[in-house]
Amino acid sequence: MKTTTTTKTRSAVKESVSVELSRVGVNAIGITSAAIGCWAVACLASGMINSGGPVSLVSNFVSAFIG
């Protein structure tokens, strides 16, 4: 006579709401800082193109700052 035994195990992991909110917050801050960084690079590139190069950009900045 053959006997077969089947065992089922259930594992449920519950993460708290605060952990999920922390992940959402970290992701939101990361995406926002990446967008701000891209905007800053675009602004610097635009300033260099409009002023005629990096040296002109710095000299125009200094002259605007000093007056």
C-alpha positions in Angstrom: 0.0 0.0 0.0 1.3 3.4 -1.0 0.6 6.5 1.1 1.1 10.0 -0.4 1.1 13.1 1.9 0.9 16.6 0.5 1.8 19.5 2.7 1.0 23.1 1.8 2.7 26.0 3.4 1.6 29.5 3.2 3.8 32.5 3.8 2.3 35.9 4.0 4.5 38.9 4.4 2.8 42.1 5.4 4.7 45.3 5.2 3.5 48.2 7.1 2.1 51.3 5.5 5.0 53.4 6.7 7.5 51.3 4.8 5.5 51.7 1.6 5.2 55.5 2.2 8.9 55.7 2.7 9.6 54.0 -0.6 7.2 56.3 -2.4 8.8 59.3 -0.7 12.3 58.3 -1.6 11.3 57.6 -5.2 9.5 61.0 -5.5 12.6 62.8 -4.1 14.9 60.9 -6.5 12.8 61.7 -9.5 12.4 65.3 -8.5 16.2 65.8 -8.0 16.9 64.1 -11.3 14.5 66.5 -13.1 16.1 69.5 -11.4 19.6 68.3 -12.4 18.5 67.9 -16.0 17.0 71.4 -16.0 20.2 72.8 -14.5 22.3 71.2 -17.2 19.9 72.5 -19.9 20.1 76.0 -18.5 23.9 75.9 -18.4 24.1 74.6 -21.9 21.7 77.3 -23.1 23.7 80.0 -21.3 27.0 78.8 -22.9 25.4 78.8 -26.4 23.9 82.3 -26.0 27.1 83.8 -24.6 29.5 82.2 -27.0 31.2 79.6 -24.9 32.2 78.8 -21.4 34.8 81.5 -21.1 32.3 84.1 -22.3 29.7 82.8 -19.9 32.0 83.2 -16.9 33.1 86.7 -18.0 29.5 87.8 -18.5 28.6 86.3 -15.2 31.4 88.2 -13.4 30.6 91.5 -15.2 26.9 91.1 -14.3 27.7 90.3 -10.7 30.2 93.1 -10.3 28.3 95.6 -12.4 
